[in-house]
Amino acid sequence: MSVTVGIIDGGFTGVPPHALHRAAHFIPAADGSVGREPAGGRPLPHGEAVAALVLEAAPAARLIDARIASHRHAPSPAMVAAAIEWCADEGARIINLSLGLLEDRTVLRRACTRALAQGVVLVAAAPARGTPVFPAAYPGVLAVSGDARCAPGQWSLLEGETSGAADWGCSPAGPGKTAGGASMATARFTGILARHFLQYPAADPQGLAAHLAARASWQGREHKRIGEIDS
C-alpha cells in the first residue's frame, strides 16, 4: 500500500525515483492567470528539506512535486490555489503547505474548501507568534507550529493557544537536526499523517483530529521554547 502526498513548495530532486508520483511547475502568466509546465530547473533547498522530512517518517509515501516558488518568482495565492487543485486531482490524500501568506484571498480559500470536501487532508504552517496566516487559518486545515518539546515522531496538541492559532506542534528541526521552524514542523507532521494512512488505509479523515489528540505527546503550549514560523 502507498499514500500520495502533495508537496507545494520550491521543488525537490533528492528522492528515490519510486517516491515521485507527479511533478509540475506553476508559473505566473502575463494576464494574471497561472500556467503549469513540466517541472525542471534547480529546486530550492526548502523544498528538498520538506520532501526529506516527509519521507523520513513515511518512506513508502509517493510524493507530488508542485513547484510554486523558484529562483525566478515568489508564490502568489493564485499559484498556491492552482497547485492545491492539481494535487487533489492527481490523487493526493495529504497536501503539505510549509508556507504562510499574510492575506486571505478568495481563490485560495475556495481551493482549500474544495480539496477538503474531496477528503484531502491539508497541513499548513502557522506562526508560534504573530498574526495567523493562510491557508493555516482556514477552517478544516491542520495548522502546525514548531514545538521544541517534540522529538521526531512526536506531536503536541496546542489547541490554538499560540498567537498564530496553531492547533498542532511538531519538532521544528530540519533534516539532520539543522535549523528549521514551523515549515519543517509542518513537513514532519505531514510525514506522521502519511505513516498513519499507510498503516490504516481505510481511516476516515473526519476522525483524524480526535485520533491525533488522543495520542499527542504534549498538551497545551510550552511557553519557553516553542519554535517560530520560518516561512
N, C-alpha and C positions, 0 to 999 in steps of 0.2 A: 504494500500500500504506500501511497505517497500523498502529499498535500502540497498545493500550489500557493506560493506566497508572492504577491506583487511587491516590489521594492521601488518606490517612487523617489528618485534621488539623482545622484550625479553619475550613475552607471557603475559597472564593475566588470572585470575580466578575470580576476583571480579566483575562479571557482572551477571545480571539475566539470568537464563537458556534460556529464549526465545531470548536473544540477541546474542547467539553464533550460528553461521551458520556452520562453519567448524573449525578444529584445526589440525595443524601438526607441527612437529619439523624437521627442516632441519639441517643435520649434515655433517661435512666433512668426506669423505671416504679416506682410505689409498692411493688409486690410484689417488687422486686429484679430483675425481668426488664428487657429492653432493647426499647424501641419504636423504630419507624422512621417518619419522616414526611417530606413534601417539604421540600427544603432551602429556607430562607428566612431573612430577617433579615440582620444585618450580620456578615460574616465577620471572622475575626481576622487581623491583619496577618501573623502567622506563616504561615498557610495560603496567603495571597496570594503571599508570598515563595517558598514551596516550589513552587507551581504555576509561577511565573515562571521559576524556575531550570530546571525540567524542560523547559519549552517553549523556553528559550534554547538548550538542547543539541539538542532534538528538536522543531522547530516543527510537524512533521506528526503528533505524538502526539495521541491522543484521551484526555482525562482524565475520570476518575470522581471526583466530589467527595463523599467520605464524611466527613461532619462529625461529629466526636466530642468537640469542645471548643467552647465558646461563652462568651459573657459571663455565662451563667446557671449553667453547671456545668462541672466538670473531667471529663476522661475516666476511665473505670474499665476494668479488664481485660475485663469482660464486654462493654462497648461497643466496645472495640477488636476483640475477637474477632468480634462480630457484623458489624462493618464489613469485616473481612478476608473473612469468608464471603460477604458480599454482593458485594464487589468481584470475588471469584473467580467467583461465579455470573453476574456481569454481563460476564464475558469479559476481565478484566484479565490481561495477560501478566506485568506487573510491579506490585507494590504497594509504595508508598513509606510508610515509618513513621518520620517525623522526630520521634521521641519515644522515651522510655525509662522503663519502670516498674521500680520498685526490687524488687518481689517477684514470684516465679514464681507463676502461677495456672494451674490445670488447664484452665480454659475457654480461656485464651489459648494455652497450649501446644498443645491439641488443634486449635484453629482454624488455627494455623500448620502443624501436621503435615498436616492435610487439604489446605490450599492447596498446600503443597509437593508432595504426592502427585499433585495435579492438574497439576503442571508450572508452577505460578505461581512467579515469582522474587520473594522477599521481601527488601527492603532496609531496614535499620533503623539508627538512630543508636546509637552506642556511645561511652562516655566515653574520653577520652585518659588521664584519671587518675581514680582512684576504683574502686569495685567495678563489675562487669558489671551491665547492666540488661537488661530483657526488652521486646520479643522478640529483641533483638540476640544474646543469649546462647544462644538455642536452636540446635540443630544444623540446618544447612542454610540458615539465614538469613544473608544477607550483611551483616556488621556493619561500619559505616563511621564513622570519626572524621575530624575536621578535620586536615589536613596542610598547613601554610603553604608547604611547598616546591612544591606543585602549582599550576600556572597553570590557568585554566579549560580544561576538556577533558582535563586530565591526571589520573592517579590513581597511587597508590602501593600496593605490596604490603607490608603491615605484619606479616602472618602472626601476629597475636595478640600482638605484642610490647608493646603498650600495656597498662597495668594494667586497662583496661576490656575487654581481649581483642579489640580491633578487628582485623579481617583486612585492611581496605582503608582508604585515606585519599584525601581529595579536598580541594580548596580550601574553607576554612571561610567565605569571604566571601559575604555576601548579595547580592541584586540591586544592581547599580550599585556594587559594592565596599563596600557597607555592612557593618557588623559582623555576625558570624554565629557559627558554631560547628559542632558535629557535625550538627545538624539541617540546616543549609544544605549541608554536605558531602554528607550523605545524598541530598538533592534533586539535587545536581549529579551524583552517581554514578548515580542513577536515570535522569537525562537521558542520560548516556553509554550506559547499557544500552538505553534506548529507541531511541537512534540506532543501536546495534548491531543490534537486531532489525528496525529499518526497513531497514537495508542487507542483512541476512541473515534474511529471514522464516522460513526453514526451520531456523534454528540451533537446536541441541539445548541446553536449559538445563543438561543434565548436563555438557556440556563448557565451560560458560561460565567457571567459575573458572580452568581451565587457559588459556583464551583470554586472559582478563584478566591473569593472572600473566605471561604471555609478553610482554605489551605494556605493562606498568606502567612509568611514567617513573622511579620510585624504588623501591628495595628496602630493607626494614627501617625501623625507627623513626628519625626525625630528632629528637634529644632536646632541642634548644634551642627550637624554635619550633612544635612540634605543637600544634594547636588543642585546645580543651576542649569538652566537651558543653555545650549551652545549653538542653537540654530537660529 
